[in-house]
Amino acid sequence: MNTNQVKGTAKDVTGKAQEQFGNATGDTTQQVKGVAKQVEGKVQKGVGNVEDAADDAARKTNDR
């Protein structure tokens, strides 16, 4: 796991909690911010996944 994967996962989890807090309190601003943070986290985690795949491919190429 790389930094982007870890940070992305953390943002996703934080966003879910924020959204649930907004749901519980009826605060639509918190709900929207939570969903936005989840999206940001998923994108960052996706970037990390691409980085990992590129590193793996480079390693396999170098091993040949």
Phi and psi in degrees as GROMACS dihedral restraints (atoms count N, CA, C in turn):
[ dihedral_restraints ]
;  ai    aj    ak    al  type     phi  dphi    fc
    3     4     5     6     1  -108.7    20    10
    4     5     6     7     1   177.5    20    10
    6     7     8     9     1   -59.1    20    10
    7     8     9    10     1   -42.7    20    10
    9    10    11    12     1   -64.5    20    10
   10    11    12    13     1   -36.5    20    10
   12    13    14    15     1   -65.8    20    10
   13    14    15    16     1   -43.4    20    10
   15    16    17    18     1   -66.6    20    10
   16    17    18    19     1   -48.7    20    10
   18    19    20    21     1   -64.7    20    10
   19    20    21    22     1   -38.2    20    10
   21    22    23    24     1   -64.0    20    10
   22    23    24    25     1   -42.5    20    10
   24    25    26    27     1   -63.4    20    10
   25    26    27    28     1   -41.6    20    10
   27    28    29    30     1   -63.1    20    10
   28    29    30    31     1   -42.3    20    10
   30    31    32    33     1   -64.7    20    10
   31    32    33    34     1   -39.7    20    10
   33    34    35    36     1   -61.4    20    10
   34    35    36    37     1   -47.2    20    10
   36    37    38    39     1   -64.7    20    10
   37    38    39    40     1   -43.2    20    10
   39    40    41    42     1   -62.3    20    10
   40    41    42    43     1   -41.6    20    10
   42    43    44    45     1   -63.6    20    10
   43    44    45    46     1   -38.8    20    10
   45    46    47    48     1   -63.4    20    10
   46    47    48    49     1   -42.5    20    10
   48    49    50    51     1   -64.1    20    10
   49    50    51    52     1   -42.2    20    10
   51    52    53    54     1   -64.5    20    10
   52    53    54    55     1   -40.8    20    10
   54    55    56    57     1   -63.5    20    10
   55    56    57    58     1   -44.6    20    10
   57    58    59    60     1   -63.1    20    10
   58    59    60    61     1   -38.2    20    10
   60    61    62    63     1   -61.2    20    10
   61    62    63    64     1   -44.1    20    10
   63    64    65    66     1   -62.3    20    10
   64    65    66    67     1   -39.0    20    10
   66    67    68    69     1   -63.5    20    10
   67    68    69    70     1   -43.4    20    10
   69    70    71    72     1   -67.3    20    10
   70    71    72    73     1   -34.2    20    10
   72    73    74    75     1   -97.8    20    10
   73    74    75    76     1    -7.2    20    10
   75    76    77    78     1    76.3    20    10
   76    77    78    79     1    18.0    20    10
   78    79    80    81     1   -92.5    20    10
   79    80    81    82     1   100.5    20    10
   81    82    83    84     1   -66.2    20    10
   82    83    84    85     1   -28.4    20    10
   84    85    86    87     1   -62.0    20    10
   85    86    87    88     1   -44.3    20    10
   87    88    89    90     1   -67.0    20    10
   88    89    90    91     1   -36.7    20    10
   90    91    92    93     1   -61.1    20    10
   91    92    93    94     1   -48.5    20    10
   93    94    95    96     1   -65.4    20    10
   94    95    96    97     1   -43.3    20    10
   96    97    98    99     1   -62.3    20    10
   97    98    99   100     1   -38.4    20    10
   99   100   101   102     1   -64.8    20    10
  100   101   102   103     1   -43.9    20    10
  102   103   104   105     1   -65.5    20    10
  103   104   105   106     1   -41.1    20    10
  105   106   107   108     1   -62.0    20    10
  106   107   108   109     1   -41.3    20    10
  108   109   110   111     1   -65.7    20    10
  109   110   111   112     1   -36.4    20    10
  111   112   113   114     1   -62.6    20    10
  112   113   114   115     1   -44.1    20    10
  114   115   116   117     1   -62.6    20    10
  115   116   117   118     1   -45.6    20    10
  117   118   119   120     1   -58.4    20    10
  118   119   120   121     1   -43.3    20    10
  120   121   122   123     1   -64.7    20    10
  121   122   123   124     1   -42.3    20    10
  123   124   125   126     1   -64.5    20    10
  124   125   126   127     1   -39.5    20    10
  126   127   128   129     1   -65.5    20    10
  127   128   129   130     1   -45.5    20    10
  129   130   131   132     1   -62.8    20    10
  130   131   132   133     1   -40.2    20    10
  132   133   134   135     1   -64.9    20    10
  133   134   135   136     1   -38.7    20    10
  135   136   137   138     1   -62.1    20    10
  136   137   138   139     1   -40.0    20    10
  138   139   140   141     1   -61.1    20    10
  139   140   141   142     1   -43.2    20    10
  141   142   143   144     1   -61.9    20    10
  142   143   144   145     1   -38.8    20    10
  144   145   146   147     1   -63.4    20    10
  145   146   147   148     1   -41.2    20    10
  147   148   149   150     1   -65.0    20    10
  148   149   150   151     1   -42.1    20    10
  150   151   152   153     1   -60.1    20    10
  151   152   153   154     1   -44.4    20    10
  153   154   155   156     1   -61.0    20    10
  154   155   156   157     1   -44.8    20    10
  156   157   158   159     1   -62.9    20    10
  157   158   159   160     1   -40.1    20    10
  159   160   161   162     1   -65.4    20    10
  160   161   162   163     1   -42.1    20    10
  162   163   164   165     1   -62.0    20    10
  163   164   165   166     1   -43.6    20    10
  165   166   167   168     1   -62.2    20    10
  166   167   168   169     1   -43.2    20    10
  168   169   170   171     1   -64.6    20    10
  169   170   171   172     1   -39.9    20    10
  171   172   173   174     1   -65.0    20    10
  172   173   174   175     1   -40.4    20    10
  174   175   176   177     1   -63.1    20    10
  175   176   177   178     1   -43.7    20    10
  177   178   179   180     1   -64.2    20    10
  178   179   180   181     1   -38.6    20    10
  180   181   182   183     1   -65.3    20    10
  181   182   183   184     1   -41.4    20    10
  183   184   185   186     1   -70.9    20    10
  184   185   186   187     1   -26.3    20    10
  186   187   188   189     1   -74.4    20    10
  187   188   189   190     1   -17.6    20    10
